[in-house]
Amino acid sequence: MTSNNQSMDDIAEKIAGGLRMLGGFKQGAEAQVRTIVEGALSQFDVVTHERMQVQEAMLGKARDELSILEKRIAELEAQMKLLTK
């Protein structure tokens, strides 16, 4: 029975080793696929979600500043009209 147990242990060890190897293969394959996809997307001028969020925030800030400046110009124009009367 000891030889049977040893054989079963050997088989279990080999299976476990194979599974570990497959896990490593999976990680390597995912990294390669990611690299390929990122390279392909970079050729099409596609931006990342993070970069898009930054651009949206900058646009929002610019709109707010524009609104403030438009109000200020309107106030100054109104003052000029009063002064030129």
C-alpha positions as CSV (number, residue, x, y, z in Angstrom):
1,M,0.0,0.0,0.0
2,T,2.9,2.3,0.6
3,S,3.9,2.2,-3.1
4,N,0.3,3.0,-4.0
5,N,0.2,5.9,-1.7
6,Q,3.6,7.1,-3.1
7,S,2.2,6.7,-6.6
8,M,-0.9,8.7,-5.7
9,D,1.3,11.3,-4.1
10,D,3.5,11.5,-7.2
11,I,0.4,11.9,-9.4
12,A,-1.1,14.5,-7.2
13,E,2.2,16.4,-7.2
14,K,2.4,16.3,-11.0
15,I,-1.1,17.5,-11.4
16,A,-0.6,20.3,-8.9
17,G,2.6,21.3,-10.7
18,G,0.8,21.3,-14.0
19,L,-2.0,23.5,-12.6
20,R,0.6,26.0,-11.2
21,M,2.2,26.1,-14.7
22,L,-1.2,26.8,-16.3
23,G,-1.7,29.6,-13.8
24,G,1.6,31.1,-14.8
25,F,0.7,30.7,-18.4
26,K,-2.6,32.4,-17.9
27,Q,-0.9,35.4,-16.3
28,G,1.7,35.6,-19.1
29,A,-1.0,35.3,-21.8
30,E,-3.1,38.0,-20.2
31,A,-0.1,40.4,-20.1
32,Q,0.7,39.7,-23.7
33,V,-2.9,40.2,-24.8
34,R,-3.1,43.5,-22.8
35,T,0.1,44.7,-24.5
36,I,-1.2,43.8,-28.0
37,V,-4.6,45.4,-27.4
38,E,-3.0,48.6,-25.9
39,G,-0.7,48.8,-28.9
40,A,-3.6,48.4,-31.4
41,L,-5.7,51.0,-29.6
42,S,-2.8,53.5,-29.5
43,Q,-2.8,53.5,-33.3
44,F,-6.4,54.6,-33.4
45,D,-5.9,57.6,-31.0
46,V,-8.2,56.0,-28.4
47,V,-7.9,57.6,-25.0
48,T,-8.1,55.8,-21.6
49,H,-11.1,56.2,-19.4
50,E,-8.9,58.0,-16.8
51,R,-7.6,60.5,-19.4
52,M,-11.2,61.1,-20.6
53,Q,-12.2,61.9,-17.0
54,V,-9.4,64.4,-16.6
55,Q,-10.4,66.1,-19.9
56,E,-14.0,66.3,-18.7
57,A,-13.0,67.8,-15.4
58,M,-10.8,70.4,-17.2
59,L,-13.7,71.2,-19.6
60,G,-16.1,71.7,-16.7
61,K,-13.6,74.1,-15.0
62,A,-13.2,76.0,-18.3
63,R,-16.9,76.3,-18.7
64,D,-17.3,77.6,-15.1
65,E,-14.5,80.2,-15.7
66,L,-16.1,81.2,-19.0
67,S,-19.4,81.8,-17.3
68,I,-17.8,84.0,-14.6
69,L,-16.0,86.0,-17.2
70,E,-19.1,86.5,-19.3
71,K,-20.9,87.8,-16.2
72,R,-18.0,90.1,-15.5
73,I,-18.0,91.5,-19.1
74,A,-21.7,92.1,-18.9
75,E,-21.2,94.0,-15.6
76,L,-18.4,96.1,-17.1
77,E,-20.4,96.9,-20.2
78,A,-23.3,98.0,-18.0
79,Q,-21.0,100.3,-16.1
80,M,-19.6,101.7,-19.3
81,K,-23.1,102.6,-20.5
82,L,-23.8,104.4,-17.3
83,L,-20.5,106.3,-17.5
84,T,-21.0,107.4,-21.1
85,K,-24.5,108.9,-20.6
